[in-house]
Amino acid sequence: MESKFTKDQFLDSKQFEQEERYILEVLLEANKTYTMKEVKELLKKEKKRKVR
């Protein structure tokens, strides 16, 4: 079973660049936990999204 982390833990993580932490600030919900795999997938989808 994968470990789950809170939004704040991901935002404090040095594993992500500052730009990615800004994106996570918006995407992740405060009272929810996420796996590393889920968060990386969210970032990947967001980076592929076209800006209008």
mmCIF entry with sequence, helices, sheets and N, C-alpha, C, O atoms, coordinates in Angstrom:
data_MODEL
# 
_entry.id   MODEL 
# 
_entity.id                         1 
_entity.type                       polymer 
_entity.pdbx_number_of_molecules   1 
# 
_entity_poly.entity_id                      1 
_entity_poly.type                           'polypeptide(L)' 
_entity_poly.nstd_linkage                   no 
_entity_poly.nstd_monomer                   no 
_entity_poly.pdbx_seq_one_letter_code       MESKFTKDQFLDSKQFEQEERYILEVLLEANKTYTMKEVKELLKKEKKRKVR 
_entity_poly.pdbx_seq_one_letter_code_can   MESKFTKDQFLDSKQFEQEERYILEVLLEANKTYTMKEVKELLKKEKKRKVR 
_entity_poly.pdbx_strand_id                 A 
# 
loop_
_entity_poly_seq.entity_id 
_entity_poly_seq.num 
_entity_poly_seq.mon_id 
_entity_poly_seq.hetero 
1 1  MET n 
1 2  GLU n 
1 3  SER n 
1 4  LYS n 
1 5  PHE n 
1 6  THR n 
1 7  LYS n 
1 8  ASP n 
1 9  GLN n 
1 10 PHE n 
1 11 LEU n 
1 12 ASP n 
1 13 SER n 
1 14 LYS n 
1 15 GLN n 
1 16 PHE n 
1 17 GLU n 
1 18 GLN n 
1 19 GLU n 
1 20 GLU n 
1 21 ARG n 
1 22 TYR n 
1 23 ILE n 
1 24 LEU n 
1 25 GLU n 
1 26 VAL n 
1 27 LEU n 
1 28 LEU n 
1 29 GLU n 
1 30 ALA n 
1 31 ASN n 
1 32 LYS n 
1 33 THR n 
1 34 TYR n 
1 35 THR n 
1 36 MET n 
1 37 LYS n 
1 38 GLU n 
1 39 VAL n 
1 40 LYS n 
1 41 GLU n 
1 42 LEU n 
1 43 LEU n 
1 44 LYS n 
1 45 LYS n 
1 46 GLU n 
1 47 LYS n 
1 48 LYS n 
1 49 ARG n 
1 50 LYS n 
1 51 VAL n 
1 52 ARG n 
# 
_struct_asym.id          A 
_struct_asym.entity_id   1 
# 
loop_
_struct_conf.conf_type_id 
_struct_conf.id 
_struct_conf.pdbx_PDB_helix_id 
_struct_conf.beg_label_comp_id 
_struct_conf.beg_label_asym_id 
_struct_conf.beg_label_seq_id 
_struct_conf.pdbx_beg_PDB_ins_code 
_struct_conf.end_label_comp_id 
_struct_conf.end_label_asym_id 
_struct_conf.end_label_seq_id 
_struct_conf.pdbx_end_PDB_ins_code 
_struct_conf.beg_auth_comp_id 
_struct_conf.beg_auth_asym_id 
_struct_conf.beg_auth_seq_id 
_struct_conf.end_auth_comp_id 
_struct_conf.end_auth_asym_id 
_struct_conf.end_auth_seq_id 
_struct_conf.pdbx_PDB_helix_class 
_struct_conf.details 
_struct_conf.pdbx_PDB_helix_length 
HELX_P HELX_P1 AA1 LYS A 7  ? ASP A 12 ? LYS A 7  ASP A 12 1 ? 6  
HELX_P HELX_P2 AA2 GLN A 18 ? LEU A 27 ? GLN A 18 LEU A 27 1 ? 10 
HELX_P HELX_P3 AA3 MET A 36 ? LYS A 48 ? MET A 36 LYS A 48 1 ? 13 
# 
_struct_conf_type.id          HELX_P 
_struct_conf_type.criteria    ? 
_struct_conf_type.reference   ? 
# 
_struct_sheet.id               AA1 
_struct_sheet.type             ? 
_struct_sheet.number_strands   2 
_struct_sheet.details          ? 
# 
_struct_sheet_order.sheet_id     AA1 
_struct_sheet_order.range_id_1   1 
_struct_sheet_order.range_id_2   2 
_struct_sheet_order.offset       ? 
_struct_sheet_order.sense        anti-parallel 
# 
loop_
_struct_sheet_range.sheet_id 
_struct_sheet_range.id 
_struct_sheet_range.beg_label_comp_id 
_struct_sheet_range.beg_label_asym_id 
_struct_sheet_range.beg_label_seq_id 
_struct_sheet_range.pdbx_beg_PDB_ins_code 
_struct_sheet_range.end_label_comp_id 
_struct_sheet_range.end_label_asym_id 
_struct_sheet_range.end_label_seq_id 
_struct_sheet_range.pdbx_end_PDB_ins_code 
_struct_sheet_range.beg_auth_comp_id 
_struct_sheet_range.beg_auth_asym_id 
_struct_sheet_range.beg_auth_seq_id 
_struct_sheet_range.end_auth_comp_id 
_struct_sheet_range.end_auth_asym_id 
_struct_sheet_range.end_auth_seq_id 
AA1 1 LYS A 4  ? THR A 6  ? LYS A 4  THR A 6  
AA1 2 THR A 33 ? THR A 35 ? THR A 33 THR A 35 
# 
loop_
_atom_site.group_PDB 
_atom_site.id 
_atom_site.type_symbol 
_atom_site.label_atom_id 
_atom_site.label_alt_id 
_atom_site.label_comp_id 
_atom_site.label_asym_id 
_atom_site.label_entity_id 
_atom_site.label_seq_id 
_atom_site.pdbx_PDB_ins_code 
_atom_site.Cartn_x 
_atom_site.Cartn_y 
_atom_site.Cartn_z 
_atom_site.occupancy 
_atom_site.B_iso_or_equiv 
_atom_site.pdbx_formal_charge 
_atom_site.auth_seq_id 
_atom_site.auth_comp_id 
_atom_site.auth_asym_id 
_atom_site.auth_atom_id 
_atom_site.pdbx_PDB_model_num 
ATOM 1   N N  . MET A 1 1  ? 0.840  -1.192 0.000   1.00 0.00 ? 1  MET A N  1 
ATOM 2   C CA . MET A 1 1  ? 0.000  0.000  0.000   1.00 0.00 ? 1  MET A CA 1 
ATOM 3   C C  . MET A 1 1  ? 0.884  1.255  0.000   1.00 0.00 ? 1  MET A C  1 
ATOM 4   O O  . MET A 1 1  ? 1.851  1.353  0.756   1.00 0.00 ? 1  MET A O  1 
ATOM 5   N N  . GLU A 1 2  ? 0.534  2.189  -0.851  1.00 0.00 ? 2  GLU A N  1 
ATOM 6   C CA . GLU A 1 2  ? 1.310  3.430  -0.951  1.00 0.00 ? 2  GLU A CA 1 
ATOM 7   C C  . GLU A 1 2  ? 0.979  4.376  0.195   1.00 0.00 ? 2  GLU A C  1 
ATOM 8   O O  . GLU A 1 2  ? -0.149 4.419  0.685   1.00 0.00 ? 2  GLU A O  1 
ATOM 9   N N  . SER A 1 3  ? 1.973  5.120  0.601   1.00 0.00 ? 3  SER A N  1 
ATOM 10  C CA . SER A 1 3  ? 1.768  6.129  1.637   1.00 0.00 ? 3  SER A CA 1 
ATOM 11  C C  . SER A 1 3  ? 0.957  7.284  1.067   1.00 0.00 ? 3  SER A C  1 
ATOM 12  O O  . SER A 1 3  ? 1.048  7.606  -0.117  1.00 0.00 ? 3  SER A O  1 
ATOM 13  N N  . LYS A 1 4  ? 0.167  7.895  1.933   1.00 0.00 ? 4  LYS A N  1 
ATOM 14  C CA . LYS A 1 4  ? -0.627 9.055  1.528   1.00 0.00 ? 4  LYS A CA 1 
ATOM 15  C C  . LYS A 1 4  ? -0.152 10.271 2.302   1.00 0.00 ? 4  LYS A C  1 
ATOM 16  O O  . LYS A 1 4  ? 0.264  10.175 3.456   1.00 0.00 ? 4  LYS A O  1 
ATOM 17  N N  . PHE A 1 5  ? -0.225 11.420 1.638   1.00 0.00 ? 5  PHE A N  1 
ATOM 18  C CA . PHE A 1 5  ? 0.268  12.653 2.223   1.00 0.00 ? 5  PHE A CA 1 
ATOM 19  C C  . PHE A 1 5  ? -0.771 13.758 2.066   1.00 0.00 ? 5  PHE A C  1 
ATOM 20  O O  . PHE A 1 5  ? -1.640 13.692 1.197   1.00 0.00 ? 5  PHE A O  1 
ATOM 21  N N  . THR A 1 6  ? -0.668 14.760 2.911   1.00 0.00 ? 6  THR A N  1 
ATOM 22  C CA . THR A 1 6  ? -1.595 15.891 2.852   1.00 0.00 ? 6  THR A CA 1 
ATOM 23  C C  . THR A 1 6  ? -1.100 16.935 1.855   1.00 0.00 ? 6  THR A C  1 
ATOM 24  O O  . THR A 1 6  ? 0.034  16.882 1.378   1.00 0.00 ? 6  THR A O  1 
ATOM 25  N N  . LYS A 1 7  ? -1.973 17.873 1.561   1.00 0.00 ? 7  LYS A N  1 
ATOM 26  C CA . LYS A 1 7  ? -1.611 18.981 0.672   1.00 0.00 ? 7  LYS A CA 1 
ATOM 27  C C  . LYS A 1 7  ? -0.393 19.720 1.213   1.00 0.00 ? 7  LYS A C  1 
ATOM 28  O O  . LYS A 1 7  ? 0.543  20.007 0.467   1.00 0.00 ? 7  LYS A O  1 
ATOM 29  N N  . ASP A 1 8  ? -0.402 20.027 2.504   1.00 0.00 ? 8  ASP A N  1 
ATOM 30  C CA . ASP A 1 8  ? 0.714  20.768 3.104   1.00 0.00 ? 8  ASP A CA 1 
ATOM 31  C C  . ASP A 1 8  ? 2.031  20.003 3.003   1.00 0.00 ? 8  ASP A C  1 
ATOM 32  O O  . ASP A 1 8  ? 3.083  20.603 2.784   1.00 0.00 ? 8  ASP A O  1 
ATOM 33  N N  . GLN A 1 9  ? 1.977  18.694 3.159   1.00 0.00 ? 9  GLN A N  1 
ATOM 34  C CA . GLN A 1 9  ? 3.198  17.897 3.040   1.00 0.00 ? 9  GLN A CA 1 
ATOM 35  C C  . GLN A 1 9  ? 3.761  17.968 1.621   1.00 0.00 ? 9  GLN A C  1 
ATOM 36  O O  . GLN A 1 9  ? 4.974  18.058 1.437   1.00 0.00 ? 9  GLN A O  1 
ATOM 37  N N  . PHE A 1 10 ? 2.885  17.927 0.627   1.00 0.00 ? 10 PHE A N  1 
ATOM 38  C CA . PHE A 1 10 ? 3.350  18.040 -0.757  1.00 0.00 ? 10 PHE A CA 1 
ATOM 39  C C  . PHE A 1 10 ? 3.913  19.433 -1.034  1.00 0.00 ? 10 PHE A C  1 
ATOM 40  O O  . PHE A 1 10 ? 4.911  19.574 -1.741  1.00 0.00 ? 10 PHE A O  1 
ATOM 41  N N  . LEU A 1 11 ? 3.275  20.456 -0.479  1.00 0.00 ? 11 LEU A N  1 
ATOM 42  C CA . LEU A 1 11 ? 3.744  21.824 -0.708  1.00 0.00 ? 11 LEU A CA 1 
ATOM 43  C C  . LEU A 1 11 ? 5.095  22.082 -0.039  1.00 0.00 ? 11 LEU A C  1 
ATOM 44  O O  . LEU A 1 11 ? 5.871  22.917 -0.505  1.00 0.00 ? 11 LEU A O  1 
ATOM 45  N N  . ASP A 1 12 ? 5.373  21.373 1.041   1.00 0.00 ? 12 ASP A N  1 
ATOM 46  C CA . ASP A 1 12 ? 6.658  21.517 1.737   1.00 0.00 ? 12 ASP A CA 1 
ATOM 47  C C  . ASP A 1 12 ? 7.743  20.622 1.142   1.00 0.00 ? 12 ASP A C  1 
ATOM 48  O O  . ASP A 1 12 ? 8.920  20.768 1.474   1.00 0.00 ? 12 ASP A O  1 
ATOM 49  N N  . SER A 1 13 ? 7.355  19.709 0.276   1.00 0.00 ? 13 SER A N  1 
ATOM 50  C CA . SER A 1 13 ? 8.286  18.737 -0.282  1.00 0.00 ? 13 SER A CA 1 
ATOM 51  C C  . SER A 1 13 ? 9.305  19.385 -1.210  1.00 0.00 ? 13 SER A C  1 
ATOM 52  O O  . SER A 1 13 ? 8.970  20.259 -2.009  1.00 0.00 ? 13 SER A O  1 
ATOM 53  N N  . LYS A 1 14 ? 10.539 18.948 -1.092  1.00 0.00 ? 14 LYS A N  1 
ATOM 54  C CA . LYS A 1 14 ? 11.607 19.434 -1.974  1.00 0.00 ? 14 LYS A CA 1 
ATOM 55  C C  . LYS A 1 14 ? 11.646 18.604 -3.262  1.00 0.00 ? 14 LYS A C  1 
ATOM 56  O O  . LYS A 1 14 ? 12.461 18.862 -4.148  1.00 0.00 ? 14 LYS A O  1 
ATOM 57  N N  . GLN A 1 15 ? 10.770 17.618 -3.357  1.00 0.00 ? 15 GLN A N  1 
ATOM 58  C CA . GLN A 1 15 ? 10.741 16.751 -4.533  1.00 0.00 ? 15 GLN A CA 1 
ATOM 59  C C  . GLN A 1 15 ? 10.149 17.464 -5.752  1.00 0.00 ? 15 GLN A C  1 
ATOM 60  O O  . GLN A 1 15 ? 10.353 17.044 -6.890  1.00 0.00 ? 15 GLN A O  1 
ATOM 61  N N  . PHE A 1 16 ? 9.424  18.533 -5.498  1.00 0.00 ? 16 PHE A N  1 
ATOM 62  C CA . PHE A 1 16 ? 8.780  19.275 -6.578  1.00 0.00 ? 16 PHE A CA 1 
ATOM 63  C C  . PHE A 1 16 ? 9.420  20.639 -6.736  1.00 0.00 ? 16 PHE A C  1 
ATOM 64  O O  . PHE A 1 16 ? 9.860  21.250 -5.762  1.00 0.00 ? 16 PHE A O  1 
ATOM 65  N N  . GLU A 1 17 ? 9.467  21.111 -7.972  1.00 0.00 ? 17 GLU A N  1 
ATOM 66  C CA . GLU A 1 17 ? 9.980  22.451 -8.239  1.00 0.00 ? 17 GLU A CA 1 
ATOM 67  C C  . GLU A 1 17 ? 8.952  23.478 -7.771  1.00 0.00 ? 17 GLU A C  1 
ATOM 68  O O  . GLU A 1 17 ? 7.784  23.149 -7.561  1.00 0.00 ? 17 GLU A O  1 
ATOM 69  N N  . GLN A 1 18 ? 9.392  24.708 -7.613  1.00 0.00 ? 18 GLN A N  1 
ATOM 70  C CA . GLN A 1 18 ? 8.494  25.766 -7.136  1.00 0.00 ? 18 GLN A CA 1 
ATOM 71  C C  . GLN A 1 18 ? 7.264  25.899 -8.033  1.00 0.00 ? 18 GLN A C  1 
ATOM 72  O O  . GLN A 1 18 ? 6.144  26.032 -7.541  1.00 0.00 ? 18 GLN A O  1 
ATOM 73  N N  . GLU A 1 19 ? 7.472  25.864 -9.329  1.00 0.00 ? 19 GLU A N  1 
ATOM 74  C CA . GLU A 1 19 ? 6.363  25.967 -10.287 1.00 0.00 ? 19 GLU A CA 1 
ATOM 75  C C  . GLU A 1 19 ? 5.323  24.859 -10.045 1.00 0.00 ? 19 GLU A C  1 
ATOM 76  O O  . GLU A 1 19 ? 4.119  25.109 -10.097 1.00 0.00 ? 19 GLU A O  1 
ATOM 77  N N  . GLU A 1 20 ? 5.791  23.658 -9.786  1.00 0.00 ? 20 GLU A N  1 
ATOM 78  C CA . GLU A 1 20 ? 4.888  22.528 -9.537  1.00 0.00 ? 20 GLU A CA 1 
ATOM 79  C C  . GLU A 1 20 ? 4.145  22.715 -8.218  1.00 0.00 ? 20 GLU A C  1 
ATOM 80  O O  . GLU A 1 20 ? 2.973  22.354 -8.109  1.00 0.00 ? 20 GLU A O  1 
ATOM 81  N N  . ARG A 1 21 ? 4.815  23.272 -7.226  1.00 0.00 ? 21 ARG A N  1 
ATOM 82  C CA . ARG A 1 21 ? 4.147  23.508 -5.935  1.00 0.00 ? 21 ARG A CA 1 
ATOM 83  C C  . ARG A 1 21 ? 3.046  24.558 -6.074  1.00 0.00 ? 21 ARG A C  1 
ATOM 84  O O  . ARG A 1 21 ? 2.019  24.470 -5.400  1.00 0.00 ? 21 ARG A O  1 
ATOM 85  N N  . TYR A 1 22 ? 3.252  25.545 -6.939  1.00 0.00 ? 22 TYR A N  1 
ATOM 86  C CA . TYR A 1 22 ? 2.197  26.533 -7.201  1.00 0.00 ? 22 TYR A CA 1 
ATOM 87  C C  . TYR A 1 22 ? 0.970  25.847 -7.799  1.00 0.00 ? 22 TYR A C  1 
ATOM 88  O O  . TYR A 1 22 ? -0.162 26.149 -7.422  1.00 0.00 ? 22 TYR A O  1 
ATOM 89  N N  . ILE A 1 23 ? 1.197  24.935 -8.723  1.00 0.00 ? 23 ILE A N  1 
ATOM 90  C CA . ILE A 1 23 ? 0.094  24.191 -9.350  1.00 0.00 ? 23 ILE A CA 1 
ATOM 91  C C  . ILE A 1 23 ? -0.613 23.326 -8.308  1.00 0.00 ? 23 ILE A C  1 
ATOM 92  O O  . ILE A 1 23 ? -1.842 23.273 -8.270  1.00 0.00 ? 23 ILE A O  1 
ATOM 93  N N  . LEU A 1 24 ? 0.158  22.654 -7.471  1.00 0.00 ? 24 LEU A N  1 
ATOM 94  C CA . LEU A 1 24 ? -0.427 21.790 -6.439  1.00 0.00 ? 24 LEU A CA 1 
ATOM 95  C C  . LEU A 1 24 ? -1.251 22.592 -5.438  1.00 0.00 ? 24 LEU A C  1 
ATOM 96  O O  . LEU A 1 24 ? -2.263 22.109 -4.930  1.00 0.00 ? 24 LEU A O  1 
ATOM 97  N N  . GLU A 1 25 ? -0.821 23.797 -5.163  1.00 0.00 ? 25 GLU A N  1 
ATOM 98  C CA . GLU A 1 25 ? -1.560 24.682 -4.239  1.00 0.00 ? 25 GLU A CA 1 
ATOM 99  C C  . GLU A 1 25 ? -3.013 24.819 -4.690  1.00 0.00 ? 25 GLU A C  1 
ATOM 100 O O  . GLU A 1 25 ? -3.928 24.853 -3.866  1.00 0.00 ? 25 GLU A O  1 
ATOM 101 N N  . VAL A 1 26 ? -3.213 24.896 -5.998  1.00 0.00 ? 26 VAL A N  1 
ATOM 102 C CA . VAL A 1 26 ? -4.555 25.075 -6.563  1.00 0.00 ? 26 VAL A CA 1 
ATOM 103 C C  . VAL A 1 26 ? -5.286 23.742 -6.727  1.00 0.00 ? 26 VAL A C  1 
ATOM 104 O O  . VAL A 1 26 ? -6.486 23.657 -6.467  1.00 0.00 ? 26 VAL A O  1 
ATOM 105 N N  . LEU A 1 27 ? -4.576 22.717 -7.151  1.00 0.00 ? 27 LEU A N  1 
ATOM 106 C CA . LEU A 1 27 ? -5.212 21.446 -7.483  1.00 0.00 ? 27 LEU A CA 1 
ATOM 107 C C  . LEU A 1 27 ? -5.619 20.593 -6.282  1.00 0.00 ? 27 LEU A C  1 
ATOM 108 O O  . LEU A 1 27 ? -6.658 19.932 -6.314  1.00 0.00 ? 27 LEU A O  1 
ATOM 109 N N  . LEU A 1 28 ? -4.816 20.604 -5.235  1.00 0.00 ? 28 LEU A N  1 
ATOM 110 C CA . LEU A 1 28 ? -5.071 19.707 -4.113  1.00 0.00 ? 28 LEU A CA 1 
ATOM 111 C C  . LEU A 1 28 ? -6.048 20.310 -3.110  1.00 0.00 ? 28 LEU A C  1 
ATOM 112 O O  . LEU A 1 28 ? -6.050 21.518 -2.871  1.00 0.00 ? 28 LEU A O  1 
ATOM 113 N N  . GLU A 1 29 ? -6.874 19.448 -2.529  1.00 0.00 ? 29 GLU A N  1 
ATOM 114 C CA . GLU A 1 29 ? -7.840 19.878 -1.520  1.00 0.00 ? 29 GLU A CA 1 
ATOM 115 C C  . GLU A 1 29 ? -7.208 19.778 -0.135  1.00 0.00 ? 29 GLU A C  1 
ATOM 116 O O  . GLU A 1 29 ? -6.417 18.873 0.130   1.00 0.00 ? 29 GLU A O  1 
ATOM 117 N N  . ALA A 1 30 ? -7.556 20.698 0.732   1.00 0.00 ? 30 ALA A N  1 
ATOM 118 C CA . ALA A 1 30 ? -6.926 20.809 2.048   1.00 0.00 ? 30 ALA A CA 1 
ATOM 119 C C  . ALA A 1 30 ? -7.141 19.588 2.948   1.00 0.00 ? 30 ALA A C  1 
ATOM 120 O O  . ALA A 1 30 ? -6.192 19.144 3.595   1.00 0.00 ? 30 ALA A O  1 
ATOM 121 N N  . ASN A 1 31 ? -8.323 19.048 3.009   1.00 0.00 ? 31 ASN A N  1 
ATOM 122 C CA . ASN A 1 31 ? -8.631 17.980 3.959   1.00 0.00 ? 31 ASN A CA 1 
ATOM 123 C C  . ASN A 1 31 ? -8.611 16.596 3.337   1.00 0.00 ? 31 ASN A C  1 
ATOM 124 O O  . ASN A 1 31 ? -9.343 15.705 3.767   1.00 0.00 ? 31 ASN A O  1 
ATOM 125 N N  . LYS A 1 32 ? -7.777 16.417 2.331   1.00 0.00 ? 32 LYS A N  1 
ATOM 126 C CA . LYS A 1 32 ? -7.713 15.154 1.622   1.00 0.00 ? 32 LYS A CA 1 
ATOM 127 C C  . LYS A 1 32 ? -6.262 14.673 1.589   1.00 0.00 ? 32 LYS A C  1 
ATOM 128 O O  . LYS A 1 32 ? -5.333 15.476 1.678   1.00 0.00 ? 32 LYS A O  1 
ATOM 129 N N  . THR A 1 33 ? -6.076 13.355 1.459   1.00 0.00 ? 33 THR A N  1 
ATOM 130 C CA . THR A 1 33 ? -4.717 12.827 1.326   1.00 0.00 ? 33 THR A CA 1 
ATOM 131 C C  . THR A 1 33 ? -4.553 12.222 -0.061  1.00 0.00 ? 33 THR A C  1 
ATOM 132 O O  . THR A 1 33 ? -5.516 11.766 -0.678  1.00 0.00 ? 33 THR A O  1 
ATOM 133 N N  . TYR A 1 34 ? -3.321 12.228 -0.533  1.00 0.00 ? 34 TYR A N  1 
ATOM 134 C CA . TYR A 1 34 ? -3.007 11.776 -1.889  1.00 0.00 ? 34 TYR A CA 1 
ATOM 135 C C  . TYR A 1 34 ? -1.754 10.910 -1.870  1.00 0.00 ? 34 TYR A C  1 
ATOM 136 O O  . TYR A 1 34 ? -0.890 11.070 -1.008  1.00 0.00 ? 34 TYR A O  1 
ATOM 137 N N  . THR A 1 35 ? -1.665 9.999  -2.823  1.00 0.00 ? 35 THR A N  1 
ATOM 138 C CA . THR A 1 35 ? -0.434 9.239  -3.004  1.00 0.00 ? 35 THR A CA 1 
ATOM 139 C C  . THR A 1 35 ? 0.476  10.034 -3.934  1.00 0.00 ? 35 THR A C  1 
ATOM 140 O O  . THR A 1 35 ? 0.028  10.937 -4.639  1.00 0.00 ? 35 THR A O  1 
ATOM 141 N N  . MET A 1 36 ? 1.743  9.689  -3.924  1.00 0.00 ? 36 MET A N  1 
ATOM 142 C CA . MET A 1 36 ? 2.697  10.352 -4.810  1.00 0.00 ? 36 MET A CA 1 
ATOM 143 C C  . MET A 1 36 ? 2.288  10.119 -6.262  1.00 0.00 ? 36 MET A C  1 
ATOM 144 O O  . MET A 1 36 ? 2.387  11.024 -7.091  1.00 0.00 ? 36 MET A O  1 
ATOM 145 N N  . LYS A 1 37 ? 1.835  8.919  -6.565  1.00 0.00 ? 37 LYS A N  1 
ATOM 146 C CA . LYS A 1 37 ? 1.415  8.579  -7.925  1.00 0.00 ? 37 LYS A CA 1 
ATOM 147 C C  . LYS A 1 37 ? 0.255  9.470  -8.377  1.00 0.00 ? 37 LYS A C  1 
ATOM 148 O O  . LYS A 1 37 ? 0.259  9.973  -9.501  1.00 0.00 ? 37 LYS A O  1 
ATOM 149 N N  . GLU A 1 38 ? -0.739 9.666  -7.502  1.00 0.00 ? 38 GLU A N  1 
ATOM 150 C CA . GLU A 1 38 ? -1.890 10.518 -7.840  1.00 0.00 ? 38 GLU A CA 1 
ATOM 151 C C  . GLU A 1 38 ? -1.448 11.951 -8.135  1.00 0.00 ? 38 GLU A C  1 
ATOM 152 O O  . GLU A 1 38 ? -1.907 12.563 -9.099  1.00 0.00 ? 38 GLU A O  1 
ATOM 153 N N  . VAL A 1 39 ? -0.568 12.469 -7.311  1.00 0.00 ? 39 VAL A N  1 
ATOM 154 C CA . VAL A 1 39 ? -0.127 13.857 -7.461  1.00 0.00 ? 39 VAL A CA 1 
ATOM 155 C C  . VAL A 1 39 ? 0.689  14.030 -8.738  1.00 0.00 ? 39 VAL A C  1 
ATOM 156 O O  . VAL A 1 39 ? 0.520  15.015 -9.456  1.00 0.00 ? 39 VAL A O  1 
ATOM 157 N N  . LYS A 1 40 ? 1.568  13.079 -9.020  1.00 0.00 ? 40 LYS A N  1 
ATOM 158 C CA . LYS A 1 40 ? 2.363  13.182 -10.251 1.00 0.00 ? 40 LYS A CA 1 
ATOM 159 C C  . LYS A 1 40 ? 1.467  13.104 -11.480 1.00 0.00 ? 40 LYS A C  1 
ATOM 160 O O  . LYS A 1 40 ? 1.727  13.774 -12.479 1.00 0.00 ? 40 LYS A O  1 
ATOM 161 N N  . GLU A 1 41 ? 0.426  12.299 -11.417 1.00 0.00 ? 41 GLU A N  1 
ATOM 162 C CA . GLU A 1 41 ? -0.527 12.185 -12.531 1.00 0.00 ? 41 GLU A CA 1 
ATOM 163 C C  . GLU A 1 41 ? -1.301 13.502 -12.706 1.00 0.00 ? 41 GLU A C  1 
ATOM 164 O O  . GLU A 1 41 ? -1.508 13.955 -13.831 1.00 0.00 ? 41 GLU A O  1 
ATOM 165 N N  . LEU A 1 42 ? -1.720 14.106 -11.606 1.00 0.00 ? 42 LEU A N  1 
ATOM 166 C CA . LEU A 1 42 ? -2.411 15.403 -11.666 1.00 0.00 ? 42 LEU A CA 1 
ATOM 167 C C  . LEU A 1 42 ? -1.516 16.465 -12.307 1.00 0.00 ? 42 LEU A C  1 
ATOM 168 O O  . LEU A 1 42 ? -1.967 17.235 -13.155 1.00 0.00 ? 42 LEU A O  1 
ATOM 169 N N  . LEU A 1 43 ? -0.264 16.499 -11.902 1.00 0.00 ? 43 LEU A N  1 
ATOM 170 C CA . LEU A 1 43 ? 0.681  17.466 -12.474 1.00 0.00 ? 43 LEU A CA 1 
ATOM 171 C C  . LEU A 1 43 ? 0.882  17.220 -13.962 1.00 0.00 ? 43 LEU A C  1 
ATOM 172 O O  . LEU A 1 43 ? 0.911  18.159 -14.758 1.00 0.00 ? 43 LEU A O  1 
ATOM 173 N N  . LYS A 1 44 ? 1.018  15.971 -14.326 1.00 0.00 ? 44 LYS A N  1 
ATOM 174 C CA . LYS A 1 44 ? 1.229  15.611 -15.726 1.00 0.00 ? 44 LYS A CA 1 
ATOM 175 C C  . LYS A 1 44 ? 0.051  16.079 -16.588 1.00 0.00 ? 44 LYS A C  1 
ATOM 176 O O  . LYS A 1 44 ? 0.248  16.664 -17.652 1.00 0.00 ? 44 LYS A O  1 
ATOM 177 N N  . LYS A 1 45 ? -1.173 15.816 -16.120 1.00 0.00 ? 45 LYS A N  1 
ATOM 178 C CA . LYS A 1 45 ? -2.366 16.239 -16.864 1.00 0.00 ? 45 LYS A CA 1 
ATOM 179 C C  . LYS A 1 45 ? -2.439 17.755 -16.965 1.00 0.00 ? 45 LYS A C  1 
ATOM 180 O O  . LYS A 1 45 ? -2.768 18.301 -18.019 1.00 0.00 ? 45 LYS A O  1 
ATOM 181 N N  . GLU A 1 46 ? -2.134 18.424 -15.876 1.00 0.00 ? 46 GLU A N  1 
ATOM 182 C CA . GLU A 1 46 ? -2.226 19.882 -15.848 1.00 0.00 ? 46 GLU A CA 1 
ATOM 183 C C  . GLU A 1 46 ? -1.199 20.522 -16.786 1.00 0.00 ? 46 GLU A C  1 
ATOM 184 O O  . GLU A 1 46 ? -1.496 21.522 -17.440 1.00 0.00 ? 46 GLU A O  1 
ATOM 185 N N  . LYS A 1 47 ? -0.018 19.962 -16.853 1.00 0.00 ? 47 LYS A N  1 
ATOM 186 C CA . LYS A 1 47 ? 1.031  20.509 -17.713 1.00 0.00 ? 47 LYS A CA 1 
ATOM 187 C C  . LYS A 1 47 ? 0.702  20.299 -19.199 1.00 0.00 ? 47 LYS A C  1 
ATOM 188 O O  . LYS A 1 47 ? 1.149  21.073 -20.047 1.00 0.00 ? 47 LYS A O  1 
ATOM 189 N N  . LYS A 1 48 ? -0.065 19.272 -19.510 1.00 0.00 ? 48 LYS A N  1 
ATOM 190 C CA . LYS A 1 48 ? -0.448 18.998 -20.911 1.00 0.00 ? 48 LYS A CA 1 
ATOM 191 C C  . LYS A 1 48 ? -1.636 19.857 -21.355 1.00 0.00 ? 48 LYS A C  1 
ATOM 192 O O  . LYS A 1 48 ? -1.868 20.040 -22.550 1.00 0.00 ? 48 LYS A O  1 
ATOM 193 N N  . ARG A 1 49 ? -2.383 20.380 -20.381 1.00 0.00 ? 49 ARG A N  1 
ATOM 194 C CA . ARG A 1 49 ? -3.591 21.146 -20.690 1.00 0.00 ? 49 ARG A CA 1 
ATOM 195 C C  . ARG A 1 49 ? -3.251 22.397 -21.476 1.00 0.00 ? 49 ARG A C  1 
ATOM 196 O O  . ARG A 1 49 ? -2.251 23.063 -21.208 1.00 0.00 ? 49 ARG A O  1 
ATOM 197 N N  . LYS A 1 50 ? -4.088 22.706 -22.444 1.00 0.00 ? 50 LYS A N  1 
ATOM 198 C CA . LYS A 1 50 ? -3.880 23.899 -23.255 1.00 0.00 ? 50 LYS A CA 1 
ATOM 199 C C  . LYS A 1 50 ? -4.469 25.123 -22.566 1.00 0.00 ? 50 LYS A C  1 
ATOM 200 O O  . LYS A 1 50 ? -5.559 25.069 -21.997 1.00 0.00 ? 50 LYS A O  1 
ATOM 201 N N  . VAL A 1 51 ? -3.741 26.206 -22.625 1.00 0.00 ? 51 VAL A N  1 
ATOM 202 C CA . VAL A 1 51 ? -4.192 27.458 -22.031 1.00 0.00 ? 51 VAL A CA 1 
ATOM 203 C C  . VAL A 1 51 ? -5.039 28.188 -23.066 1.00 0.00 ? 51 VAL A C  1 
ATOM 204 O O  . VAL A 1 51 ? -4.677 28.258 -24.240 1.00 0.00 ? 51 VAL A O  1 
ATOM 205 N N  . ARG A 1 52 ? -6.156 28.723 -22.625 1.00 0.00 ? 52 ARG A N  1 
ATOM 206 C CA . ARG A 1 52 ? -7.041 29.453 -23.541 1.00 0.00 ? 52 ARG A CA 1 
ATOM 207 C C  . ARG A 1 52 ? -6.894 30.938 -23.368 1.00 0.00 ? 52 ARG A C  1 
ATOM 208 O O  . ARG A 1 52 ? -7.563 31.709 -24.057 1.00 0.00 ? 52 ARG A O  1 
# 
